[in-house]
Amino acid sequence: MIDFELTDEQKQLKETCRRFAEKEIKPVAAGFDAIVDPRESFPLELIGKGCELGFHTLLVPEAYGGMGGGLVDFSIMMEELAVGDAGVAFSYAATCAISRMIAANGTPEQCERWLAPFCADKSGEFALGFGGTEPSGGTEIFYPEGDPRFGTKTTAVKKNGSYVINGSKQFTTNAGQAKLYGCLARTDKDAPNFTSNSIFFLPSDTPGFSIGKIEDKMGHRASSNGALVFDNVELSPDDLLGEEGKGVEILLQTYHANGVGMGSLALGIARAAYEMAVEYAKERNIWGQPIIRYQAIGNKLVDMKMAIETGRLLIQRIAWASDQGKHGDDVNPSMAKVYASEVARKVTVDAMQVLGGYGYMKDYPAEKLVRDAMVTPIYDGANEVLRYFMSLEL
Ligand SMILES: Cc1cc2nc3c(=O)[nH]c(=O)nc-3n(C[C@H](O)[C@H](O)[C@H](O)COP(=O)(O)OP(=O)(O)OC[C@H]3O[C@@H](n4cnc5c(N)ncnc54)[C@H](O)[C@@H]3O)c2cc1C
C-alpha cells in the first residue's frame, strides 16, 4: 500500500525547520548574501543555533549522539532550510552527508573519535568538509576506465607505516570552517583510478594541511567554499576510512544522501521563488486586476507548482527506498538531484519574470534565488556527468 503521510516525528521535524527558516534564517539571509568578502560571509552564530536543534547530527546514529534520522527526514529538513537560504542549508547538507559516510564506513573507534565530539558540539564550529574535486576537474576524479594517467591527482604514499598526502582540492564546502576534513587520494597511482582511491579524514590543525583560496561565488554566499592544500601531510592507517582502494566506491554510495539532500535543497530554492511569485501576482494590479488572473501568469505559476510537487515525489520515493534498504531499486538516486536542480533553475527564472522589472532589482529576493539556483546543476556532480553514469545503467 502506498502511504504519502509523514510520521508524527517527520511532521514535527518539518515544523521545526520551517519555523527556523522563517524566524532565524530569512531575516538575515539578504544581509549575509550582500557581504562582499567571502571570508566573512559564513553565518557561524546562525549555524550554531541550528546545531542546538541537532540539524548537523540528523543522519548520525543515536549510538554516537546523533538524531538517527533517515533520508526522508533529510529531504524534509533540506527543503525547509533552503526555503530560508540556500547557503545556510548547503553547509548542513555537506556536514550531514559526510557524517553519514563516516557512520556507514568507519570503525567503532573512528566513529567514536570523529562523530562523538562532532555531535556534542552545539556551537556550529565543528562542521565537516570533504575534498574530492581537484583543480584538474570534479569529473576527473570519477574517471571510470583503466588508464592510470587519468583520475585523482592527489597522492597518498605509504612511508614508514604512515600515509604521506600531497596535492590540492578545489571548491570544498565548509572550507576554512570545518574542524574535520575528508579527502580522496590515490594510494596507487599506477593502478586504474576507480580501484586506487582511498578516503582519509584529518583534523584541520594537522601539520602540512592548510586552506587555500576561499571562492567568491555568484550565489550560496552564506556558505564557504575553498581549496584544501596537502603538503606532506602525514596520516596514520587509523585515519583511512574503509578499505584502501575503495574510496570512489564509498563516495558513490554517498550519492543516495547527496542526491536526496541536494535535490531537496534545490527544491527549497524553487519553492521560495514560487511562493514569492504567487504572493506578488495576487497583489500586482495591471489594467484593474491582479496579474494572477491573466492566463499567461496563472499558468506559469501552476507549472512551477507542478514541477516542485513532481520533484518532491521523486526525491521522497528515492529517499524512502534507501531508508528501507531497497538498493536494487531501478531509480538512480542521482535523478533526484538532476531533476530538482533543473526545476530550480527554471522556476526561479520564471518567478523573476512574474515580478517583471522588480524581479531584476535587489529589493526582492527573486534575483538572489536565481543566483542560488544556478549552481545546483553544477555541484555535487555536473548533471551532464550524472546523466552519463545513469545512461550506462540503461
Ligand atoms: C558551490 C560549490 C560547492 C562544491 N562543493 C564541493 C565539495 O564540498 N567537495 C567536492 O569534492 N567538490 C565540490 N564541488 C565541486 C563540484 O562537485 C564540481 O564543480 C563538479 O563535480 C564539476 O566539476 P568541475 O567544476 O571541475 O567541472 P568539470 O569536471 O571540469 O566539467 C566541466 C564541464 O564539462 C562537462 N563534462 C566533463 N566531463 C564530461 C563527460 N565525461 N561527459 C559529459 N560532460 C562532461 C561537465 O558536465 C561540465 O559541464 C563544489 C562546487 C561548487 C560550485
The ligand as a Gaussian input file, in Angstrom:
#p B3LYP/6-31G(d) Opt

LIG

0 1
 C       29.452000      25.777000      -4.767000
 C       30.190000      24.516000      -4.994000
 C       30.426000      23.640000      -3.939000
 C       31.167000      22.476000      -4.118000
 N       31.455000      21.658000      -3.047000
 C       32.287000      20.593000      -3.226000
 C       32.720000      19.799000      -2.116000
 O       32.360000      20.035000      -0.962000
 N       33.561000      18.777000      -2.350000
 C       33.980000      18.449000      -3.599000
 O       34.728000      17.495000      -3.751000
 N       33.575000      19.175000      -4.673000
 C       32.758000      20.233000      -4.509000
 N       32.369000      20.989000      -5.588000
 C       32.827000      20.623000      -6.903000
 C       31.732000      20.084000      -7.810000
 O       31.354000      18.802000      -7.423000
 C       32.279000      20.174000      -9.233000
 O       32.221000      21.540000      -9.605000
 C       31.545000      19.330000     -10.217000
 O       31.745000      17.972000      -9.935000
 C       32.009000      19.609000     -11.657000
 O       33.413000      19.592000     -11.715000
 P       34.182000      20.814000     -12.394000
 O       33.600000      22.053000     -11.875000
 O       35.627000      20.627000     -12.204000
 O       33.819000      20.694000     -13.937000
 P       34.498000      19.728000     -14.990000
 O       34.603000      18.349000     -14.441000
 O       35.746000      20.371000     -15.498000
 O       33.427000      19.748000     -16.154000
 C       33.222000      20.906000     -16.981000
 C       32.020000      20.678000     -17.873000
 O       32.256000      19.545000     -18.717000
 C       31.228000      18.590000     -18.577000
 N       31.828000      17.247000     -18.642000
 C       33.001000      16.850000     -18.094000
 N       33.199000      15.542000     -18.340000
 C       32.141000      15.103000     -19.037000
 C       31.754000      13.836000     -19.569000
 N       32.512000      12.755000     -19.426000
 N       30.580000      13.763000     -20.218000
 C       29.790000      14.866000     -20.372000
 N       30.104000      16.085000     -19.902000
 C       31.260000      16.197000     -19.238000
 C       30.629000      18.851000     -17.192000
 O       29.293000      18.410000     -17.134000
 C       30.740000      20.359000     -17.090000
 O       29.629000      20.944000     -17.732000
 C       31.624000      22.154000      -5.412000
 C       31.371000      23.011000      -6.479000
 C       30.684000      24.195000      -6.289000
 C       30.459000      25.095000      -7.456000

